[in-house]
Each structure stands twice: as structure tokens, then as C-alpha cells.
Amino acid sequence: MPRAIGKASDIDSCGLTLSELQELWLGAHPTTGSCFCTREELVAAWAAGRAVVMRLWGSHGRRPMGWWEFEAGELEHPGYDRERSYLYEHNVLSDAERAELEAAWREAFDQARGKSAKERREAYEFADIPNELIERWQGARRRRSKLPKGEDVVLIPQPGSPSG
């Protein structure tokens, strides 16, 4: 069944055009720039459209660019590929989002079982599984199978780390 993107009433009532809402979601267009003339217009647009933008695009471990600009505080957008684990690691997600992501990550973790260390590392990185969960699940797997410590450990190098 198709998922409804939004109710016309709340989208229309926020007073923003679809282009303005799209910019709050994805950021300014890379070649044509912002559809807002001033920073003040952008701030006002976020205030007017925040509820709609967050309802449409602020879920499943993702946040719209307006959120990153106005609400992320000291957090810096890590890029699309690492966004979910970054928000998870910084405890920004709702309990429901955390549970949803943990279930999906656990499935990806389990599907990588039996692969080589390199293949597991690539699978974990592709799925954006936080190292904290990898370590926890590998520890539980070792305890269940009584593997020697370190035999199954495959961590994803983090940007800025000596190995990443």
C-alpha cells in the first residue's frame, strides 16, 4: 500500500512552497542555490514549516537539512551514509527510531555471519551499524559459541581514527 507523504492541509497551511519545503529537507540546490533571499527568510521558513518537514523527513534515523542547520547544536552532518549511526551514537533518536534501527542493523549483522572478515566489515559499513552494537553482538556470539576473544571481532574504521 503506498505511503501517504503528507496531508495537503498541513502542507498548505504552513505557508511554504514545495520548493521551500524541499530546501528545508535537502538543503540549497547545489547549482542554483537557495530559494530564500536572506538568512532571515530561511529562519522564518524553518519556524513555519518545521512541523511538516520533521513529520515528512525527520524519521527512520534521518534528519532534514533544516534540522541540521537549526537544531543539531554542535553536531555536524556526517553525510548520508553515516547519518543514522551518528544520530544513534549521539543519542538524538527517539526510542522508537532506536528500536527500528537496531532491528534492521541486527538483521544485517546476522546476514553477514559466515562471511570473511573483509566481507563482514563491508556489510557492517554498508548497513551503517554502530561499532557499539557490533561489539555487543560479537561479544554475545562469542559467549554463546565460546570462541576465543578477538576471533570474530570486525570493527568499522571511523573517520579520523588512525585506521580510518
C-alpha positions in Angstrom: 0.0 0.0 0.0 1.5 3.4 -1.0 2.6 5.6 1.9 0.9 9.0 2.1 3.6 11.7 2.0 1.6 14.3 3.8 -1.7 15.8 4.3 -2.4 18.6 1.8 -3.9 20.7 4.7 -0.8 20.9 6.8 1.5 21.4 3.8 -0.7 24.1 2.5 -1.3 25.7 5.9 2.5 26.1 6.7 2.6 28.9 4.0 5.7 27.5 2.2 6.0 26.5 -1.4 7.0 22.9 -2.3 10.5 24.3 -3.4 10.9 25.9 0.0 9.9 22.7 1.8 12.3 20.8 -0.4 15.2 23.1 0.5 14.4 22.6 4.2 14.6 18.9 3.6 17.6 18.6 1.3 19.4 21.9 1.6 20.0 24.6 -1.0 20.3 23.4 -4.6 23.9 22.7 -5.4 24.0 24.7 -8.7 21.1 27.3 -8.4 21.5 28.0 -4.7 18.9 28.8 -2.1 15.3 29.9 -3.0 15.5 32.2 0.1 16.9 35.6 -0.4 18.1 36.1 3.1 19.1 34.1 6.2 16.1 35.7 8.0 13.8 34.2 5.3 15.3 30.8 5.9 14.9 31.1 9.6 11.3 32.1 9.3 10.7 29.3 6.8 12.0 26.8 9.3 9.8 28.2 12.0 6.8 28.0 9.7 7.5 24.6 8.2 9.3 22.7 10.9 6.4 20.5 12.0 5.7 19.5 8.4 9.3 18.9 7.4 10.1 16.9 10.5 6.9 14.8 10.1 7.8 14.0 6.5 11.5 13.7 6.6 12.7 13.5 10.3 12.3 9.8 11.0 13.9 6.4 10.5 17.2 7.7 11.8 17.3 10.6 9.3 17.0 14.3 9.8 16.3 17.0 7.2 18.9 19.7 6.5 16.8 22.3 8.2 17.2 20.3 11.4 20.9 20.1 11.0 21.1 23.8 10.4 18.9 25.0 13.3 18.6 22.2 15.9 21.7 20.0 15.7 23.7 22.2 18.1 27.4 21.1 18.0 26.6 18.0 15.8 27.9 18.2 12.3 26.2 16.4 9.4 28.3 13.3 8.8 26.9 12.7 5.3 24.0 10.5 4.3 25.9 7.2 4.6 26.7 7.7 8.3 23.8 9.8 9.4 21.8 7.0 11.2 24.7 5.6 13.2 25.9 9.2 14.0 22.5 10.2 15.4 22.3 6.9 17.3 25.7 7.3 18.8 24.9 10.9 19.9 21.6 9.7 21.5 19.4 12.0 19.3 16.9 9.5 18.1 13.6 8.6 19.7 13.2 5.3 21.4 11.0 4.1 18.5 13.7 5.1 16.0 16.4 3.4 18.0 14.5 0.2 18.2 13.6 0.3 14.5 17.3 0.8 13.5 18.6 -1.8 16.0 16.3 -4.4 14.5 17.4 -3.6 10.9 21.0 -3.5 11.9 20.7 -6.8 13.7 19.3 -8.3 10.6 22.2 -7.0 8.5 24.7 -8.2 11.2 23.2 -11.7 11.2 23.2 -11.9 7.4 26.9 -11.2 7.4 27.6 -14.3 9.5 29.8 -16.9 7.8 31.4 -14.3 5.5 35.1 -13.4 5.6 36.2 -10.6 8.0 36.6 -8.3 5.0 33.1 -9.1 3.7 31.6 -8.7 7.2 33.3 -5.3 7.7 32.0 -4.2 4.3 28.5 -5.4 5.2 28.5 -3.6 8.5 29.8 -0.4 6.9 27.2 -0.6 4.1 24.4 -1.0 6.7 26.0 1.8 8.9 25.9 -0.4 12.0 27.4 1.5 15.0 30.6 -0.1 16.4 29.0 -0.2 19.8 26.4 -2.7 18.5 28.9 -4.7 16.5 31.0 -5.2 19.7 28.0 -6.1 21.8 26.6 -8.6 19.3 30.0 -10.2 18.6 30.6 -10.5 22.3 27.3 -12.3 22.7 28.1 -14.5 19.8 31.5 -15.4 21.3 29.9 -16.2 24.6 27.3 -18.5 23.0 29.9 -20.3 20.9 32.8 -20.0 23.3 35.1 -18.5 20.6 38.4 -17.2 21.8 38.2 -13.4 22.4 39.1 -11.4 19.3 38.4 -14.2 16.8 35.2 -12.7 15.4 35.9 -9.0 16.0 35.4 -6.9 12.9 35.0 -3.2 13.5 34.4 -0.4 11.0 37.2 2.2 10.9 35.8 5.6 11.9 36.7 8.8 10.1 39.6 10.5 11.8 40.8 7.3 13.5 44.3 6.0 12.9 42.9 3.2 10.8 40.1 5.1 9.1 
